[in-house]
Amino acid sequence: MLKKPKNKTKGFTLIEVIVVVAIIAIMIAFTLPTFVGYIGKTKVTVDK
């Protein structure tokens, strides 16, 4: 008769969290220059 382990923890491992944070950082690194460019264009248009 096999017994199930009682102390099975639920959650994420440190590696999984680091991978998700790295993916989010890469996405921000690609989109931030575009977003800053849009903000600059908006300020120029409003100032005219």
N, C-alpha and C positions, 0 to 999 in steps of 0.2 A: 504494500500500500504506500503510494507516494504522498508526501505531505507538501502542501504549498508553503512557500516562505511567508512568514507573517510580517517581516520587516521590509517589504518591498516599497521603496521610496518612489514618489512621483515627482517629476520636475525635469528641468533641463540641466545638462552637464555644462561645465565651464566652456568646453570647446564649442558646443552649439551656440552659446551666448556670444562668444568671441566671433564666430563666423557670421552671425546675424548682424552684429555691430559693424563688422568690416564691410559687409554688403551695403548696409545703410550709408556708411561713410563714403563708399565709392559712388553711390548714387548721388549723394549730396555734392561730391566733388565735381561731378559732371554737370549738375543742374545749377549750381550756385553762380557761375559766371554768366549764364544766360539770364538768370533772375536779376542779377545786379545790372546787367545791360538794359533790361526792361525798365528798371527803376530809373536809371539814368536818362533814358529816352522820355520817360513820363515827366521828369522834372524839366527837361528842356522844352517840352511841348507846353507845359503849364506856364513857364516863365515867359513865353513869347507873347 
